Amino acid sequence: MSLAIWSLLPELGNIHGDAGNADVLAVRARWCGVDAEVVEVAAGAPTPTREPDLVVVGSGFDADAERIRDGLLALRPAIVAALERGVPLLAVGLGWELLSAGVELDGGALEGLGVFPGRAVAAERRTGDLVVDTTWGRLVGYEYHLRDYAAAAGERALGTVDAGIGRVAGVGLDGSVVGTAHGTALRGPVLARNGGLADHLLRLAATRRGITLGDGGGQLARVDAWNAAIAERTTRALGLR
C-alpha cells in the first residue's frame, strides 16, 4: 500500500520552501517502510483521479492571492470531501489564510474557502524566530506575515507561543486545528525542522488507511537528532529552557 500526498499549487505557494512539506512527508513515510507519492496539483489543472491521503498547501505572495484562492476554490469539493473522510491537511501562511473564511488585503477583503472558520485580519508586519509548544512537541521555525488570525468557534489553536508573536491575535497562540485540518504561521518548511508534527500527520493518514508505520530506522533517528540539536541552540539563544 502507498500514500498519495497532494501538494496544492506548489508553483505559487513555495516562497519560503513551504511546498517542500509534501516532500518531507513522503521521505519520512518511506523511511518508515511505506511508499509515498507526491502529487503536484497546479493552478487550473484537473483534480487528480487518485484520492489524497494527505494534503499540503504552502504560502505565496499577496500579489498572487486571488489567483491562488481561485485555484484552491476549483479544488474545494475535493478538499472538503477529503477532510470529511479524515484526511490530514497542513496549510501554511497565505495558504492557511485562503482556506479560512476570508483575508484582509490591501485594497479590500478576499473571501476564502471556509475550511477554517476564522479570518485573517490586517496587522503590523511580523518577522523573526517563532517557537510554539504543541501536543506534538515544541515546534521551531520563523514567522513572516502581515496579518493576525481572528479565531472563531469550532477551532482550536495549534499551540502556545514561547517566542515570537504567532498569529492568533493578542493571545500568544499560533495556528488553527479543525478536525484533521492544521494551519500555522511556521515557515521554513515547518516539517523539515519538526518531525513530531510530520509524524502526527503521517500517523493520521496511516491509521485511516490501516497502514502500519515502521520506526524509521537509523536515518530517521539521525535527522531528528540533528533537528533537536538545532532547536536546542535556537531556543537557548532566545532565552528559553
Secondary structure as UniProt FT lines:
FT   STRAND          2..8
FT   TURN            10..12
FT   TURN            15..16
FT   HELIX           18..20
FT   HELIX           21..31
FT   TURN            32..33
FT   STRAND          35..41
FT   TURN            43..44
FT   STRAND          54..57
FT   HELIX           62..64
FT   HELIX           65..74
FT   HELIX           76..84
FT   TURN            85..86
FT   STRAND          89..92
FT   HELIX           94..98
FT   STRAND          102..105
FT   TURN            106..107
FT   STRAND          108..111
FT   STRAND          119..134
FT   TURN            135..136
FT   STRAND          137..150
FT   TURN            153..154
FT   STRAND          159..163
FT   TURN            169..172
FT   STRAND          173..174
FT   STRAND          176..178
FT   TURN            179..180
FT   STRAND          181..184
FT   HELIX           190..193
FT   HELIX           195..209
FT   HELIX           217..237
FT   TURN            238..239
//
